[in-house]
Amino acid sequence: MLRRPFLSALLAAFAAVPLTLLVGLVAAPPARPAAATPVRVMPLGDSITGSPGCWRSILWNRLQSTGHTDIDFVGTLGPQGCAQAYDGDNEGHGGYLVTNVANQNLLPGWLAATRPDIVLMHFGTNDVWSNIAPATILAAYSKLVDQMRASNPAMRVIVAKIIPMAPPTCAECGQRTVALNAAIDGWAAGKTTAASPIVVVDQWTGFSTTTDTYDGVHPNAAGDQKMSDRWYPALVAALGGVTPTVSPTPTVSPTTSPSPTVSPTVSPTGSPTVDPPTTSPPAGVACTASYRITNQWQGGFQGEVTVRSTGTARTTGWRVAFTLPGGQQITQAWNAELAQTGSAVTARNVSWNGALAPAAEAVFGFLGSSTGTATAPTATCIAS
């Protein structure tokens, strides 16, 4: 039998124990897992990225809607006005030259303040406008990448071939852009590492200064959508720890992969060789080809051909033929083996885009020189 003084002391001791501790002794709740650290993504560039750079808002919302919610867009600048809510932090500095950012060592401070894991870089438009040589611009790219890696040795860097330019006050800017973009793949291949890969996204191909910009330089709503579409697959791959070998191109059939730039084949006599199309396709196999001019500037143009499988059976290959108007000469091509003799041009699939299921499409493109306004010829397609 408990004595009354001892019982009173015991009750007093329990009264002094915090209620939360007593509850914990009875039924401790299960531990909750710590929230995953968001992946920090820095959009880096000039006014095309930041003023207002609404491709960022489209990209952010697409990522959210497809389940990529563990991301944080970062930068020392905030959103500058777009039609939809989004994470607007960025490093899109209007009017900046990438060469000045490198020479003035501006990036390390931005990196220290934001600590990104991935950088999306579309930078160099103002440098091109200022007639700075591609080699100088690429040297600036290299310095920025070195600074990114000093901040984060595992930095993933996604670099754009910049969108076309056709400002009224710079007739040469179009061709200067071509020259810079042509050098970016080689620069990236030499600078990439296993720990810190560099992926090139082709923002140039298929982008029209006429329909996709409001002033020949800055993207309009259509241009913002195209830029977002180009960034998206490369960024999703980086989020998943996958490094694409080349720039994804949304307009190409899912069975294809973009290729490096290929020059027209030239015969020993100095004339481009032509591989004539096959004339007897197998039963159930057919294709069509549609040619369009996606951009042009003084003395040059960019063309694009869409090949569509229109038969009931899968193709194993395709060949396209067209005749260019006088004064047009193709100088570079991608996603096809292309040859020109006089005004006659033939193009055939490369190894990864010849097999097309019914209704599937592949797209190849090219650059050309022109003595006047480039016009689109009729293209024919034969499938095998």
C-alpha positions as CSV (number, residue, x, y, z in Angstrom):
1,M,0.0,0.0,0.0
2,L,1.5,3.4,-1.1
3,R,1.9,5.9,1.6
4,R,0.2,9.2,0.8
5,P,3.3,11.4,0.8
6,F,5.0,9.1,-1.8
7,L,1.9,9.1,-4.0
8,S,1.7,12.9,-3.9
9,A,5.4,13.2,-4.8
10,L,4.9,10.8,-7.8
11,L,1.9,12.7,-9.1
12,A,3.9,16.0,-8.8
13,A,6.8,14.5,-10.9
14,F,4.5,13.5,-13.7
15,A,2.9,16.9,-13.7
16,A,6.4,18.4,-14.3
17,V,7.0,16.4,-17.4
18,P,6.1,18.3,-20.7
19,L,2.9,17.0,-22.3
20,T,4.7,16.6,-25.7
21,L,7.2,14.2,-24.1
22,L,4.4,12.1,-22.6
23,V,2.6,11.9,-25.9
24,G,5.9,11.0,-27.6
25,L,6.4,8.2,-25.1
26,V,2.9,6.8,-25.9
27,A,3.0,7.0,-29.7
28,A,5.9,8.7,-31.5
29,P,4.9,9.7,-35.1
30,P,6.9,8.3,-38.0
31,A,9.8,10.4,-39.2
32,R,9.1,12.5,-42.4
33,P,11.7,12.3,-45.1
34,A,13.5,15.5,-45.8
35,A,12.4,17.4,-48.9
36,A,14.7,16.9,-51.9
37,T,16.9,19.9,-52.7
38,P,15.7,21.6,-55.9
39,V,18.0,21.6,-58.9
40,R,19.1,25.2,-59.4
41,V,18.9,26.4,-63.0
42,M,20.4,29.7,-64.1
43,P,19.2,31.3,-67.4
44,L,22.2,33.4,-68.5
45,G,22.4,35.9,-71.3
46,D,21.3,39.3,-72.6
47,S,17.9,40.9,-73.3
48,I,16.8,37.8,-75.3
49,T,17.0,36.0,-71.9
50,G,15.9,38.7,-69.6
51,S,13.9,41.5,-71.1
52,P,11.4,40.0,-70.6
53,G,12.6,36.6,-72.0
54,C,9.2,35.0,-71.8
55,W,10.5,31.7,-73.2
56,R,11.5,31.2,-69.6
57,S,7.9,31.4,-68.4
58,I,6.8,28.9,-71.0
59,L,9.7,26.6,-70.2
60,W,9.0,26.8,-66.4
61,N,5.3,26.0,-66.8
62,R,6.0,23.2,-69.2
63,L,8.4,21.7,-66.7
64,Q,5.9,22.0,-63.9
65,S,3.1,20.4,-65.9
66,T,5.3,17.4,-66.9
67,G,6.3,16.6,-63.3
68,H,9.6,18.4,-63.0
69,T,8.6,20.4,-59.9
70,D,11.9,20.0,-58.1
71,I,13.6,22.9,-59.9
72,D,14.5,26.5,-58.9
73,F,15.3,29.1,-61.6
74,V,18.0,31.3,-60.0
75,G,19.6,34.6,-60.8
76,T,20.2,38.1,-59.3
77,L,17.5,39.5,-61.5
78,G,13.8,39.0,-61.0
79,P,10.9,38.5,-63.5
80,Q,10.3,41.3,-65.9
81,G,6.7,40.7,-66.9
82,C,5.1,37.8,-68.8
83,A,1.6,36.5,-69.3
84,Q,1.7,33.7,-66.8
85,A,3.1,33.2,-63.3
86,Y,6.5,31.5,-63.1
87,D,9.8,31.4,-61.3
88,G,11.4,34.5,-63.0
89,D,14.8,34.7,-61.4
90,N,17.5,35.0,-64.1
91,E,20.8,36.5,-65.3
92,G,19.5,38.0,-68.5
93,H,21.2,41.4,-68.6
94,G,19.9,43.6,-71.4
95,G,22.6,45.1,-73.6
96,Y,25.4,43.1,-72.1
97,L,28.2,41.6,-74.2
98,V,29.5,38.1,-73.2
99,T,33.0,39.4,-73.9
100,N,32.5,42.2,-71.4
101,V,31.0,39.9,-68.8
102,A,34.1,37.7,-69.1
103,N,36.6,40.6,-69.2
104,Q,35.1,42.3,-66.2
105,N,34.7,39.0,-64.2
106,L,31.0,39.6,-63.5
107,L,29.9,36.0,-63.5
108,P,31.7,34.8,-60.3
109,G,29.6,37.2,-58.1
110,W,26.4,36.0,-59.8
111,L,27.4,32.4,-59.3
112,A,28.2,32.9,-55.6
113,A,24.9,34.5,-55.0
114,T,22.8,31.8,-56.7
115,R,24.8,28.6,-56.7
116,P,23.4,27.0,-59.9
117,D,23.6,23.3,-60.8
118,I,22.7,23.9,-64.5
119,V,23.3,27.0,-66.7
120,L,21.2,27.8,-69.8
121,M,23.3,30.2,-71.8
122,H,22.1,32.2,-74.9
123,F,24.8,34.9,-75.1
124,G,26.6,36.7,-77.9
125,T,24.0,38.7,-79.8
126,N,25.3,42.1,-78.8
127,D,28.9,40.9,-79.5
128,V,27.8,39.8,-83.0
129,W,26.2,43.2,-83.5
130,S,29.4,44.8,-82.4
131,N,31.4,42.8,-85.0
132,I,33.4,41.0,-82.4
133,A,35.2,37.9,-84.0
134,P,33.7,34.5,-83.2
135,A,37.1,33.3,-81.8
136,T,37.0,36.2,-79.3
137,I,33.4,35.3,-78.3
138,L,34.3,31.7,-77.9
139,A,37.2,32.6,-75.7
140,A,34.7,34.5,-73.5
141,Y,32.5,31.4,-73.4
142,S,35.5,29.3,-72.3
143,K,36.3,31.8,-69.4
144,L,32.7,31.7,-68.2
145,V,32.7,27.9,-68.3
146,D,35.9,27.8,-66.3
147,Q,34.3,30.2,-63.7
148,M,31.2,28.0,-63.6
149,R,33.3,24.9,-62.9
150,A,35.2,26.8,-60.2
151,S,31.8,27.4,-58.6
152,N,30.5,23.9,-59.1
153,P,32.9,21.2,-60.5
154,A,29.8,19.2,-61.7
155,M,28.2,22.1,-63.5
156,R,26.0,21.2,-66.5
157,V,26.2,23.8,-69.2
158,I,23.6,24.1,-72.0
159,V,24.8,26.6,-74.6
160,A,22.6,27.9,-77.5
161,K,23.5,28.5,-81.0
162,I,21.9,32.0,-80.9
163,I,18.8,32.9,-82.8
164,P,19.1,34.7,-86.2
165,M,19.5,38.4,-86.4
166,A,18.2,40.8,-89.1
167,P,18.2,44.3,-87.5
168,P,17.5,47.1,-90.0
169,T,20.8,48.8,-89.0
170,C,23.1,45.8,-89.4
171,A,22.9,44.1,-92.8
172,E,26.0,42.0,-91.9
173,C,24.6,40.7,-88.6
174,G,22.8,37.7,-90.3
175,Q,26.0,36.3,-91.7
176,R,28.0,37.1,-88.6
177,T,25.5,35.0,-86.6
178,V,26.0,32.1,-89.0
179,A,29.8,32.4,-88.5
180,L,29.5,32.3,-84.7
181,N,27.0,29.4,-84.7
182,A,29.1,27.4,-87.1
183,A,32.0,27.4,-84.6
184,I,30.0,26.5,-81.4
185,D,29.8,22.7,-81.9
186,G,33.6,22.4,-82.2
187,W,34.2,24.7,-79.3
188,A,31.8,22.7,-77.1
189,A,33.3,19.3,-78.1
190,G,36.8,20.6,-77.1
191,K,35.6,22.1,-73.8
192,T,33.2,19.5,-72.5
193,T,34.2,17.0,-69.7
194,A,32.7,14.0,-68.2
195,A,32.2,15.8,-64.9
196,S,30.9,19.0,-66.4
197,P,29.4,18.3,-69.8
198,I,28.5,21.0,-72.4
199,V,25.4,20.4,-74.5
200,V,24.7,22.6,-77.6
201,V,21.1,23.5,-78.3
202,D,20.4,24.7,-81.8
203,Q,18.2,27.8,-81.4
204,W,19.0,29.0,-84.9
205,T,17.7,26.3,-87.2
206,G,14.0,26.9,-88.1
207,F,13.9,30.3,-86.4
208,S,12.6,33.1,-88.6
209,T,13.4,36.8,-88.0
210,T,10.3,37.6,-90.0
211,T,7.7,35.5,-88.1
212,D,9.5,34.8,-84.8
213,T,10.8,38.3,-83.8
214,Y,9.2,41.7,-83.4
215,D,12.2,43.7,-84.5
216,G,14.5,41.3,-86.3
217,V,16.4,40.4,-83.1
218,H,14.1,39.8,-80.1
219,P,11.6,36.9,-80.0
220,N,7.9,37.5,-80.1
221,A,5.3,35.1,-78.7
222,A,6.0,32.6,-81.5
223,G,9.7,32.9,-81.0
224,D,9.4,32.4,-77.3
225,Q,7.5,29.2,-77.9
226,K,10.2,27.9,-80.3
227,M,13.0,28.8,-77.9
228,S,11.2,27.0,-75.0
229,D,10.7,24.0,-77.2
230,R,14.4,23.8,-78.0
231,W,15.5,24.2,-74.4
232,Y,13.1,21.7,-72.9
233,P,14.5,18.3,-74.0
234,A,18.1,19.3,-73.2
235,L,17.1,20.6,-69.8
236,V,15.0,17.6,-69.0
237,A,17.9,15.3,-70.0
238,A,20.3,17.4,-67.7
239,L,17.8,17.1,-64.8
240,G,17.9,13.3,-65.3
241,G,21.7,13.2,-65.4
242,V,21.7,12.4,-69.1
243,T,24.0,14.2,-71.5
244,P,22.7,14.4,-75.1
245,T,25.5,14.1,-77.6
246,V,24.0,16.8,-79.8
247,S,21.3,19.4,-79.7
248,P,17.7,18.0,-79.7
249,T,15.5,19.4,-82.5
250,P,11.8,19.2,-81.7
251,T,10.7,19.3,-85.4
252,V,12.5,16.1,-86.2
253,S,10.6,12.8,-86.0
254,P,11.2,11.0,-82.6
255,T,13.1,8.2,-84.5
256,T,15.8,10.7,-85.7
257,S,18.8,12.4,-84.1
258,P,20.2,15.7,-85.3
259,S,23.6,15.5,-87.0
260,P,26.6,17.7,-87.3
261,T,26.9,20.1,-90.2
262,V,27.7,18.3,-93.4
263,S,29.1,20.0,-96.5
264,P,27.9,19.0,-100.0
265,T,29.8,16.2,-101.6
266,V,32.3,17.3,-104.3
267,S,33.6,15.2,-107.1
268,P,37.3,15.0,-108.1
269,T,36.5,17.4,-111.0
270,G,35.4,20.0,-108.6
271,S,31.6,19.7,-109.3
272,P,29.3,18.5,-106.6
273,T,28.2,14.9,-107.2
274,V,24.5,14.0,-107.5
275,D,23.1,10.7,-106.3
276,P,19.9,10.3,-108.4
277,P,16.9,9.1,-106.5
278,T,15.6,5.6,-106.8
279,T,12.6,5.3,-109.0
280,S,10.9,2.0,-107.9
281,P,9.9,2.1,-104.3
282,P,8.6,-1.1,-102.6
283,A,4.8,-1.5,-102.3
284,G,3.2,0.5,-99.6
285,V,6.1,2.8,-99.2
286,A,5.8,6.5,-100.2
287,C,6.8,9.9,-99.0
288,T,6.4,13.6,-99.7
289,A,8.7,16.6,-99.3
290,S,7.9,20.2,-98.5
291,Y,10.5,22.9,-98.9
292,R,10.4,26.2,-97.1
293,I,12.8,29.1,-96.5
294,T,13.1,29.7,-92.8
295,N,15.4,32.7,-92.8
296,Q,17.3,34.9,-95.3
297,W,19.7,37.9,-95.2
298,Q,21.7,39.8,-97.7
299,G,23.6,37.3,-99.8
300,G,22.3,34.2,-98.0
301,F,19.4,32.1,-96.8
302,Q,18.4,29.1,-94.8
303,G,16.1,26.4,-96.1
304,E,14.4,23.4,-94.6
305,V,12.7,20.3,-96.1
306,T,10.2,18.2,-94.2
307,V,10.0,14.6,-95.4
308,R,6.8,12.8,-94.5
309,S,6.1,9.1,-94.8
310,T,2.7,8.9,-96.6
311,G,2.5,5.1,-97.3
312,T,1.2,2.2,-95.3
313,A,4.5,0.6,-94.7
314,R,7.6,1.8,-92.8
315,T,10.4,3.3,-95.0
316,T,14.0,2.2,-94.8
317,G,15.2,5.4,-96.6
318,W,14.3,8.4,-98.6
319,R,15.7,10.7,-101.3
320,V,14.6,14.2,-102.1
321,A,15.2,16.2,-105.3
322,F,14.6,19.9,-106.1
323,T,15.9,22.5,-108.5
324,L,17.2,25.8,-107.1
325,P,16.4,29.0,-108.8
326,G,19.4,30.6,-110.5
327,G,21.9,32.3,-108.2
328,Q,21.4,30.0,-105.3
329,Q,24.1,27.7,-104.0
330,I,24.0,25.4,-101.0
331,T,27.0,25.7,-98.7
332,Q,26.2,23.6,-95.6
333,A,23.6,21.0,-94.7
334,W,22.6,18.9,-91.7
335,N,20.5,15.8,-91.2
336,A,20.9,14.7,-94.8
337,E,23.6,13.8,-97.3
338,L,23.2,16.6,-99.8
339,A,24.8,17.2,-103.2
340,Q,24.3,19.9,-105.9
341,T,25.2,20.0,-109.6
342,G,24.3,23.2,-111.3
343,S,20.9,24.0,-110.0
344,A,19.9,20.4,-109.3
345,V,20.0,19.2,-105.7
346,T,19.5,15.8,-104.3
347,A,19.4,14.8,-100.6
348,R,19.2,11.4,-99.0
349,N,18.7,10.3,-95.4
350,V,21.5,9.7,-93.0
351,S,21.8,6.5,-90.9
352,W,19.4,7.5,-88.2
353,N,16.5,9.2,-90.0
354,G,15.7,7.0,-93.0
355,A,13.3,4.6,-91.1
356,L,10.0,6.4,-90.8
357,A,6.7,4.9,-89.7
358,P,3.6,5.9,-91.6
359,A,2.8,9.6,-91.0
360,A,6.2,10.1,-89.3
361,E,8.4,13.0,-90.4
362,A,12.1,13.9,-90.6
363,V,13.5,17.4,-91.2
364,F,16.8,18.4,-92.8
365,G,18.1,21.9,-93.3
366,F,20.8,23.8,-95.1
367,L,22.5,27.2,-95.7
368,G,22.9,28.8,-99.0
369,S,24.2,31.8,-100.8
370,S,22.0,33.8,-103.1
371,T,22.4,36.8,-105.5
372,G,18.9,38.0,-104.8
373,T,15.7,37.0,-102.9
374,A,15.7,33.3,-102.2
375,T,12.5,31.5,-103.4
376,A,11.3,28.0,-102.5
377,P,11.3,25.4,-105.3
378,T,9.1,22.3,-105.5
379,A,10.6,19.2,-103.9
380,T,9.9,15.6,-104.7
381,C,10.5,12.5,-102.6
382,I,11.0,8.8,-103.3
383,A,11.0,6.4,-100.4
384,S,12.7,3.0,-100.3
